[in-house]
Amino acid sequence: MATGVDVSAASSYAVLLLLHLLAISTIASVVEERSIYLILMEGEPVAFHGDVLYSQQGRRFDPKSEAYEVHANKLVDSHDQVLESTLDKGSYNKLYSFKHVLNGFAVHTTPSQAKKLQLAQGVKLVERDRRAKLMTTYTPQFLGLPQTVWTQEGGDRNAGDGIVMGFVDTGINPFHPSFAYDILNPLTSNLSHFSGACETGPLFPPFSCNGKIVSARFFIAGAQAAASLNATIDIPSPADAVGHGSHVASIAAGNAGVPVTVNGFYYGRASGMAPRARVAVYKAVYPTVGTLADVVAAIDQAVADGVDILTLSIGPEEPPQDTVTFLSIFDIAMLFARRAGVFVVQAAGNSGPGPSTVLSYSPWVVGAAASRTDRRYTASLLLGNGLNVSGVGLSAPTFGNGSLLYRLVLAKDAINLSGAFPRTPEYVEECQHPEAFDPSIVRGSIVICSFSAGFYNETSTLTAIFDTARVLGFMGFVLVANPSYGDFIGQPIPFSVSGALIPKVADAKIVSQYYEQQTLRDARGIVRQFNARAAIQDGRVASFGVQAPIVSRFSSRGPGFIDINRNPSDVLKPDILAPGNEIWAAWSPLSALDPILTGYNFALLSGSSMAAPHVAGIAALIKQEYPSWNPSMIASAMSTTATKFDNNGGIIMAEGFNIGSLNSSNNFDFGAGFVNPTHAMDPGLVLSSEFEDYISFLCSMPFIDRFAIRAATRVWCGQSVGHPANLNIPSVTISALRRSLTVRRSFKNVATKPETYVSLAIPPNGTTITLRPPWFTIAPEGTQDLDIEINVIKSTNEFSFGEIILTGSLNHIVRMPVTIRPVSIV
């Protein structure tokens, strides 16, 4: 007996010990779960190496030259040697070698192994991958392109010709007419500065690179390391399974005059900003996951290929945690793209309208904010009493187009009383399940569905309403706001059945009151007679001329910031405002992330993702007209000619937190203002900054370690601009002004005639501004310095806004926004 007890105790102890060891092992495995790390190395990449020809204008380097290949192979070998000599065998997987404009690599390994890399000889920076996300027609007319800029460039048959636009995104739909090659109007411009490749694969046959699409590559190693990919949607080719990349590329460079037809309805014609520009595709974001490793590899390759413009409607999910925003590897990659002469535009983000939500930080990149245009799509529900209730939805009308009225039924009054289903809002109110309804009541009726818990928690969908309506034969539906949840945001998306969204509680109450007045119930509340009648009117016809632009609610706001704590920087962000709300453009019928758009070739989307390619396309037109201009001159031309006024002559307004609310906007909403391509083509004066100026800017920042600057940029701080606000950019931003500061801006006359400018300053609250000289005459190609003395007269400790205006004798007007936070008068 005693022996049996001892054996049992020993067995219990063994089991406990085993469980303890398993727990330790589990904890260790959790701690040591692999992540992707981006590493920068000592030494110049190929683009800036002494043995590779590099010039300030034109092609930077020849990736097919022997010197290029020799140095590139040397860099790759050095990356492999560091990994082999530093990390444990089997503990890592190298994903990429960056060698064109960056010298480094991406590796999939554990945190403990990454720490070893930090100490390895030649390693300058180790950064954990922060993942990448998408920053998700008519706008050429709204911007005035066909009548002015396109005419100047020779019409839409020439606009953007000779410019290669690179897109780091979800790929492209090569079968879309926006990217078709027009044999009747062949592209004949010289692209000797560009050398890409056509990587084929599923849904991307060799003929996809057709002359309009001149190059297509895909980068998937990071995605494969970060997640288990879905073979049906995470396609290993440049093909776009999402639609986002196709949408962005067609906004910037889609062919002119492409008919937009959805569900058999013709919405008009779509055109890119620079319809004759060529398209180079760099797929780096997948439906399952996006990684910065893939994005940085794509940027590195795009610059090596020789793109002129680089559009990034994607970006990190969050600011860097261990370094300042300017020195993250993503921002450094964009800095070196800029050094190589590439104009880079980035979506500012979709986290507005709160402050310091912008995801574009650096002065060498143009961050685009999003606005509404003057076009609206309005659906409506016509009630039997003659009232019209406004709504949203690209929907065909019910039969009769308003002349015939149909029975109006509230969803919860039409449920199948004997049905075996949960009596939850999803079934009873939100029209998600056909089995919940009595077919005899809803067939041929317009059914009122309610925005309830399922929609609030994002578990219910419009697609499910469409399916329910088709299965049961609804004449139509309306999804109305619920007082318990407040107003909701309704986007005009295509409806496959007649319907409308009524997103305002006040409007929903009008519908409810009419319905209850007309509906007869018994003592138990069960409906005995449905007398309410209604019709859904056409929601696909646009109206024009409403107030615009208006800064979109979702568009991320400034101030820009330098670290994870969101301490403000001395750089104005966003830089500029462009159309980004309800934009028609190309789409992928696969629509892996948006089932409601499956099967469509066009989509109406909103986001700063849509604003960025507008800016990119306009930059292409400027680059075509002035091929010798560097990227900062192009950015300056757009910034100094932007407007802060809407089409009614008032200050641009901004959507606020409350749905439908409008507030006065400021520099943190729209940057320099709304882009004006016509004036940007003839700016009069421009400001220019080069790579060395950006290094001096970094070195002037008091809280940045100079060794960190050296590690990220491979350049020692030899010169400072004194104060970060002295960087020669077309704005003045001072995050903490004490007493007084004088900054300088240097202008170049890019006009063909001498011109005299008179200077005017409108100082922010709590400051005075003195300009020296107060006026000047400047010859063509001449330069002029302007000293800007700013004095604090009242300490407000809040940002306020002003501007500097230079008015020329030949009608050029140059505007620079001024943003100051006065913190002390002594």
N, C-alpha and C positions, 0 to 999 in steps of 0.2 A: 504493500500500500504506500509506504513511505517512498519507495523507489519510483512508483508511478507519479507521485506528487512532484518529486524532484525533476523528473523528465518533462512534466507539463510546464513547470516553472522555467526550465531551460528553454523549452520550445517557445514559450511566451516571450522570454528575453530575446531570443534569436529573431522572432518576428518583429518585436519593437525596434531592435537594432537595425534590421533590414529596412523597416519603415523610416527610421531616422536617416539612414544613409540615402534612401530614395528621396526624402524631403530635401536633404542637402544638395543632392544631385539636381533635383528639380529647380531649386533656388539658383544654383550655379548656372544651370542652362538658361534660365530666364535672364539672369544678369548678363550672361555671355551670348545672348542672342545676337546674331550678326546684323550689321547695318552697313550702309554704303558710306564711304568716306572719300572726300575730294582732297587731293594733295597737290601742293605747288612745290616745285623744286628750284634749287639754285641753277642759274644759267639761262641764257637767252633761248627762246623758241626760234623756229626756223625763220619766221617773218622778220625778225629783228636781229638776226645773227649777221656778223660782219662779212661772212663769206657769201651771203645771199643778197643780191641787189635789192636795195630798198630806196624808194624815192618818196617825196612828199606828195607827188601828183601821179595819177595813172596807176598802172599795175604795180603792186608792191613787190611781188616775188613770183617766180615761175615754179609751180609745184612739180613740174616735169624736168626741171634742170638737175644736173648731176650734183651740184652743190646742195641743192634742196634735199635730195634723197639721202645724201651722205650724212648731213646733219640730223635729219629726221630719224634715220636708223640709229644714229649715235644716242639720241635722246631716248628712244624706246629701249635700247640696251641698258641705259643708265637706270631707267625705271625698273626694269626687271632685276637688275643687280641689287638695287636697294631692297626690293621685296624679298628676294632670295636670301640676302644676307641678314635681314632684320627680323623677319617673321617666321614663325614656326611652320614647318612643312605641312601642307594640307589645311592650314588655318585661314586661307584667303583665296580669293579669286579676283584677278585683275580684270576690270571691265573695259577700260579705255586707257590709251596713252594720249594726252593732250600735247601737241607738238607744234602746231601752226602759229597761234598767237599766245598760247599759254605753254609753259613747260611743267607738266605734271601728269597725274593719272587719277583714275577712280578705281577703288578697290572695295570688295565686299568682304568684311572681316569683323572680328569681335572688338569690343571696346578696349580690352587689355592689349590686343595686338596693335590697335590704333595708337595707343600710348607709346608703344615701342617706336612706331614710326615718327612720333613727335621728336624723339631723341636721336633719330638716325642722321648721319652725316649727309648734307645736301638737301635735307627736307626743310622747307621754310614755313609751310602752313598746312595744317590738317583741320579739315572742317567736315562735320557730319552732314550728310545729305538731308535737306529740309523738305524734300518732295516739291513737286511743281503742280500747279492747278491752272485750269482755264479761267480766264477773266471774261466768261460769257456775259438800181432802182431809182429811189427818188432823190437821195442826198446830193448827187452831182448838180441837180437843178437848184437845190436849196443853197448850195455853196457858190452858185454862179459860174460853174465851170464851162458848160457848153457855149454860153454867150461871150465869154471873155478869155479865160485862160486857154481852153481848147482851141479857140480861134487863133490866139497868139501862137500856139504850137502847131498850127496847120490843121486843126480840126481833130475829131476823134480818130481819124485814120493815121494820125501821127503822134498823138499825145502820149508821152512816155517812151517813145521809140529809142532803142539803144540802151535803156536802163534795165538792169537785172535786179529784181526784188526778191529777197530771200525771206522765207516764212518758216519759223520754228514753231511747229504746232502739231496738230493731229493727223497731218497728211493732206491729201487732195483727192477729189473725185475726178479722175482723168477723162471721164466720159461726159463731163458736163459741158454744155455749150459755152459757158463763160470762159472755158479754157481751150476751146476748139481752135485749130489753125485755119485761117481763112485763105484758101488758095487763090481767091480773087483779089486779095489785098495782102500779098505775102510780106513777111517780115524780112527785111533785107539789111538792117543796120549791122554794123561791125561789132561783134562781141568778142574781139580778140583779147579783151581784158578778163574774160571769164572762161573757166574750164571746170565743168561739173561732171557728173556721171548719172547714168540712168540705171538705178538698181531695181530690177524687176522682182516679181513675186506674185503671190495670190492677189487677184483683182487688179493687178498692175502689169499688163503685158508690155513688151518692148516698145510698141508704137505709142505708149502713153506719153513719152517725151517727144512731142510733135512739132517743136519749133516755138510754140507759145510756152509750153512747159519745157524749159531747156535743161533741167536737171532735177533729179528726185532721189533722195537718200532717206534711209531710216536708221534710227538708233534705238536699240531695244535691250541692250545688255543690262542697263540699270533696272528697267521694268522687270526683266526676267529674274534678277536677283532680289528684288523687293517684294515680289508677290507671285502667287500661282496664277498664271495668265490663262485666260479663256480663249482657246484656239479659234473659236468662231467669231470673236470680235477683236481680239488683240492680234491683228493681222501682221505677220512679219513681212511687210512691204510698205512702200510709201502710200498705199491706198488708205483713204480716210473712212473709217468705220463710224466716226462720231458725227461729222458734218462741220464741226467748228473750224477746222483748218481750211476747208473749201470756202466757207463763209467769209473768213478773214481775207483770204487771197483774192476772192472775187471783188470784195469792196475796194481793195487797193488797185488791182491790176486786171480785173475781169474784162472781157470783151465788151465793146459798146453795143447798146441796143438789143440786149438779149431778152426775149419775151418771158415774162414771169406769169406762169399759169399754174394754179393750184386747185385741185378738185374741180377742174374744168372751167374755172373762172380766170379771166385775164386781168391781172393787176397793173399792167403797164410794162415798161422795159427797164432793165437793170444795166448799169454801166459802172465799171471801176473808175477810180479817180484818174488813173493813168492807164487807159485801156490798151495801149500798144506796148506797155512794158512787158518784159519776159518774166516768167515765174520760175523760181528755184525752190524746191520743196525739201524741208528737213524735218521729217516726222520724228518727234521725240516725246510725245504724250499719248498714252494709250487709255482705252476705256476703263481698264482695271486700275491703273496707277500711272503717275507721272513722277519722274525723278530728275533732280538737278544734274545728276551724272549724265543722263541722256541729253538734257538741254545744253549743258556746257560743251559736250562733245559735238553737238550740232552747231553751236556758235563757232567753235574752233574750226570746223570743216567749212562752214559757210564763208568765213573770211578767207580761208585758203582758196576756195573756189573763185572768189572775186566778186561777190555780190556788191552792189552799190548801196542798197537799202536793206536793213534787217528789221523785220517786224516781229515783236515778241508780245503776242496777246496771251501770254502765259507767264507764270512767275512763281516764286516761292510762296508757300502757304503762310509763312510767318517771317518776321525779321530774324537775322542771325542772333544767336544767344551769347556767343563768346567773343564777338568782335564788333566793331562799329559797322554800321550799315554800308558805308562806302568801301569797306575792305573785305566784304564777303567775296567768295570766289566767283559767284554769279556776277556781281558788280564789277569785279576786276576783269572778268571775261569781256564785259561790255566796254570797259575802259580800253582794253587792247584792241578790240574791234574798232573803236573810235580812233585809236592811234594808227591803225591800218587804213584809215580814211573811209570807214563805213558809217553811214548815218543810221543810228539805232533809235527806234521808237518803241516804247514799252507801255502797256496798259497800266493805268494808275491804280486799278483795283476796284472792286465792287462791294466795299464794306461801309459805304457812306450811310447816312450823312453825318456820322460822328466825327469829331476832330481827330487828327493824327492817325487816320486809317489808311493813308496812302501807302502803296507798296513799291513806288518808284522813288528812289532816294538821291541818286547821284547827278551832278551837274553835266556829266558827259552823255547823258541819256535824256531824251525827250519823253516825259510822262504825260500821257493823254487822258484827260477827264472826259466824261460822257455827258451829252446833252440831248434834249428833245429837239426835233425839227418842228416845222409849222404844219405837219401833216398829222391827222388823227383819223382813226377808224372807230366809228361809233355804231354799236348795235342798239336795238331798242325793242321793248316789249309794248305793243299796242294793246291797251286794256279795253274791255267792252264799254266803259264809260267815256272813252275818247282820250284818256290820258296816255301819254307816251312816256315810258320810263327808260331812261338811258342806261346802256350797258356796254359790254365789250365782247367781241368774238367775231372772227372772220367766218361768218355763217351765211348760208343761203337763207332766204326767207321761207316761212311756211307757205304752202301752196296758196296762191292767190295774192301773194306779196302785200298782205294787209287788207285786201278786199274781203277775205273770208276769215271769220273768227272761229276759234276752236275751243272746246271745253278746257278749262283751266283747273288742274287738280293738284292739291298739295300732296306730296309723297306720303306722308304719314296717314293721310285719309284714304290711301289707295292700297294699303298693305293687305296681304292675304291673311285674313284673321285666323285661318286654320293651318297656316304654314308652320313648319317646324324649323324655325330659325331664331337666332338671338334677337331680342328686342333692343338692339343697340343703335346708336345714331347711324352707324355705317350702313345698317340694313333699313332702318325706318325713315331716315331723313336724307341720306346722302346719295341715294340711287346707285349704290355700288353692286347690288345683287338682283338679277331678274327674278329669282325665286321668291323674293320678299313681296312681290306685287300681285294684285288681282288683275290678270290680263284684260278682263272685260271692262275694267275702269280706265286703265291707262292707254289702251290701244286707241290711236287717233286723237289723243289728248296732248296738251302741253302740260308737262309735269314740273311742279316747283320742287326742286331739290335744295337742301339747306347746307350752308357751310358750317360744319360742326366739328366735333373732336377729331375725326379722321383726317379732314383737310388741315386742321390746325397742326396735327402731329405728323403730317405729310405721309400718312399711310393710305389715304383715299386719293383717287385720281380722276381726272376728267375722262381719261380713256375708258375707265370702268363705266362712267355715265353713258358715254357713246355706245358701248357694247350693250348696256341695259336697254337703251333707247332703240337700238336696232333689233334686238331679240324680241322685244315686246311691242314694237310698232308705235312708239311715241310719235306724235306729229312733231314734237319738239320738246325742249326742256329749258328751264332757267335755273341757274345756281345763284341763290340769293344770300346776301350777308345775314349773319346771325347776331342779334344784339348781345348775346353772351360772349362773342368773340370780336366784335367790332368790325370796322371796315377791313376789307382785304384788297390785295393788289391783283388786279385782273389784267393779263396781257392778251393782246389780240392775236391768238393763234388760230390756225385753220380748224374748223369744226367739220367733221364728216357727217354730222346730222344737224338739223336746224336747232339753234340754241343761242343763249346769251348769258353772260355773267353779269350779275347786278351786284357790284362790290361795295356799295355804300348802304349802311344800315337805314338811312333816311329814305332811300329809294325802295329798299326792301319792305319798309313799313307801308309805303303806298300800295305796293302789290298785295301785302297781307290784309290791309284794311279793305280794299276792294273785294278780295276773295271772300273774306268773312261776311261782308255785307250781302254777298250774292249767294252764299252757301247755306242750305237748310240742314239743320242737325236735329236729331231726336234728343230726348232727355239725357241719354247716355253720352251724347257728343258725337255719335256716329252719323256720318253724312247720309242724308236721304235723297238729296237733290243737289247736283252740281250745276249751278246757274251762271257761274263766272265764265267769261269768254275772253279770249286774247289771240293775238297773232304776233309772230316774231318777224321783224322787218330786216331787210338786207343789211348785214354788218360789214360787207366787203367793199363798200364804196367809200373812198377817202374824201375828207374835207380838208381844205387848205387855208392858210392865212391866219391861223391862230397865233397867239403870242409865242415867240421863239427867238433865239434858243432859250431853254430853261435847263439849268443844271439838274441832271437826273438824281433822284433820291438815292439810288444805290452807288453813285459815283463816289469813290473814296476822296476824302478831304485832307488838306494839309492841317498844320504845318508838317513839313518833312522832318525827320528825326534821325539822330545819329546812333541810337542804341536801342536795346530791348526795352529800356525804361521810358522810351519815347521823349528823351530830351531833345528839344527842337534844334534844328540845324540852321545854318546861314545860307540855305539854298531854297528858293521858292519851288514848292511842289504842291499840286501838279503844275506842269509847265504851260499847258494850253488846253483849250476846250474844243471838242469836235463832236459831230453827230454820233450818237451811240445808243439811241433809244428807238426801238421799232424799225430796224433796218432790214430791208429785203436783200438777200444775197443767196449765193449758191449753197447747196446742201448735199449731204450724202443720204441716199434712200435707206441705207442700213440703220442710221440714226440710233446707234447703240445705247446712248445715254438718255434719249428722249423718245420713248415709244410712240408718243402722240404724233411725232413727225415722221414716223416710219413710212417709207414709200414716196416721200416728197423729194423733189429736186431743188426746191427753194424753201427758205424759212425766213420768218420775220423775228429777229432776235434783238435783245438789248444787252448792253454791257460795255465796259471800257474796252473790252476785246474788239468791239465794233468801232470805237473811236480811234484806236491806234492805227488801223489800216487806212483810215481817212487821212491822217497826218502823214503816213508813209507814202501814200499815193501823191499827195501834194508835194512832198519832198522830192519825189521822182520827177515831177514836172519842173521843179526849180533846178534840180540837178541837170536835167536835159537842156534847159535854157542857159545855165551857167556851169558848165562842166568843170571849171577850175576851182569852184568854191569848195571849201572844206565843210565838213558836217556842221560845225558850230556857226558858220555863216548862213547856212540853210536854216538852221534852227532860229537864228537871230532874225532872219527875214520874216519868218512866220510869227515870231513873238512880238516884234516891234510894230507890226501892222495889224495885229489882232484887235478885235473890238470888244468893249465891255458893255455895249448897248444892244438891245434886242430890236426886232423889226418894227416895234412901235416907238422907238427912240428913247425908251427908258433903260435904266440899268438892268442888266441881266438878272433874273430872279433864280432862286434855287429851291428845289423841293425839300421840305423839311421832314422831321420824324413823323409827324401826323400825315396820314395819307391825304393827298390833295392840298396840303398846305404849301404856301410859297413864302419865302423869306428873301430879303435883300442879300445878294451874294457878295463875295469879296475874293481877294486873291487866293485864298486857300480853297475856294470852290472851283475857280476857273483859270487860275494861273494868270497869264498875261491877257486872257480873254478868248473870245471865239475866233477860230482861225478864219482868215480872209484870203483865199488863194489869189484873187485878183491883185490885191495890194502887195502880197508877198512876192509876186513876180517883179515888182518894182519898188523895193523898200527904201531907196535913197541911200541910207546908211546901214551898215551892218557892224556887229561886234564879232571878234574872232578870238578863239582860245585853242591852244595846241596841247599836246600831251604834257609837255613840260610845265605848262600853266596849271594843269590839273594836279600834277605832283606838288607844285608850290602851294596850291590851295590846301592839299592834304597836310603839308608840312606847317601850315599856318594855324592849324587847329590845335588849341592848347591841351586838349585831353586825349590826343592820339599819340601813342608811343611811336617814336621815329623808327625804332627797330621793326615795329609791326608794318609800317609803311614800306620799309626796305624788304621785308619778307614777302609782302603781297605784290609789290611792283618791281622788285629787283633794282630799285633806284634809291640811292642815299639822298637824304634831304640836304641839298646844297643851297637852296634859296627859298625864301618864304615871301608870300605876298603881303606879309604884315598882319593882315586880318583876313579871315575867309571871305568877307564881303568884298574884298578887292579883286576877286576873280572876275575876269572880263566877260561877264554874261549879261544878257539883256534884262536884268532885274536887279534890285538892291534889297537884300533881306538881312536884317540884323536881329538875332534872337535875344540879345541882351545888351542894350545900348546904355552905357554909363557916361554921362556928361556930354562928350562930343567925339565925333569920329569923322574923318575925311577919307572918302574912297574915290577911286578914279575909274572912269570908263574911257576906252579908246575906240573911236569910230573910224570906219573907212567909207569913203564915198564910192559906191559902186554904180552911180549914175554916169551919164555921158557928158554932163555939163557941170561947171562950177555952180555952187548953190550956197546961199546964206541962210543960216539957221538961227532962230531966236529960241532961247531956253526958258522954260517955265517949270517951276516946281510946285506941286500941291502936297504939302507935308502931311504926314500922318499926325493924328492927335498927340499932343504932348511934345511935338518937335518943331524945329524950324529947319529949313534947307536953304543953303546958299550955293548957287551954281557959278563956277568960274571956268571959262569966260561966260558972260551972260548971252553973248552971241558970237558967231564965227562964220567965216566964209571958207569953204573947203573945195579944193579942185578935184576933178575926177582922179580916182585911185589915191587921192590924198588921205591923210589920217589926221585926227584931231582928238586930243585928250580933253576930258571934261572932269574937273574936280567937283566933288559933291560933298559939301560940309553939312553935317547933320548935328544939331545941338538939341539936347533935352531941356525943355522948359517946364515939363511936368512929369513926375514919375507916376505912370499909370499901371505899370507891371502887366499890361495887357497888349497884345498885338493890335495895331491899327494900321490903316492902309492909306496910301497916297500914290502919286505917280510923278514922273518927270516927262515932259512933253517937249520935243524939239520940232518946231514948225519951220519948214523950208520955204524959200522964196519961189520954188518951182512946184509947190503943192505937195511935197513929201511931208508926211507926219510920222515921227518916230516916238513911240510910247514905251516907257519902262515902268513897270509896277514897282512900288516901294512899300516894303513891309517891315515895320519896326516895333520892337517891344521896349519902350523906355523904362529902365529900371532904377535909374539914379540921376540926379542933377548935379552930383558932386563926384 
